[in-house]
Amino acid sequence: MESLLTLPLAGEARVRILQITDTHLFAQKHEALLGVNTWESYQAVLEAIRPHQHEFDLIVATGDLAQDQSSAAYQHFAEGIASFRAPCVWLPGNHDFQPAMYSALQDAGISPAKRVFIGEQWQILLLDSQVFGVPHGELSEFQLEWLERKLADAPETPYVAAAASSSATCGL
């Protein structure tokens, strides 16, 4: 069964997407990465965008949400965006642990969909470039084939393909 989210768009000509990435949260809110308290940094970002939250149709979280791969870190992320009205989808980054990420975010009502149709104007395709255990990303043959199939399914629909990181050129 395909992981799909369809969002109606009420006659708007434009689609507004908020991307949040690389929050690197820890289970403990006092933890720091490279001298930066990641929880405080995430809160500052949320406060900066909160006055504009009504402007977004979709939130896309593009990986490295947790630094320590803990369920608590993903729960902190979910708590942070809970007050936003736009639905949120996610993809993993190289620091993420997908079983904990999937479970914690789904429990918080954050969609695991990897394909999003926004009205009839756009499709968003979320790619998994994670290579477990290494710091770089790469799009696997499976992901590239999936992307080709989804583009062939809706060839007239403009798309955005998102990945946390990739050293591959897909040439599509």
ABEGO torsion letter per residue (X at the ends): XBBBBBBBBBGBABBBBBBBBGAGBBABAABBBGGBBAAAAAAAAAAAAAAAAAABABBBBAEGABAAGBAAAAAAAAAAAAABABBBBBBBBAABBAAAAAAAAAAAGBBABABBBBEAABBBBBBBABBBGBABBBBBAAAAAAAAAAAAABAABBBBBBBABBABBAGX
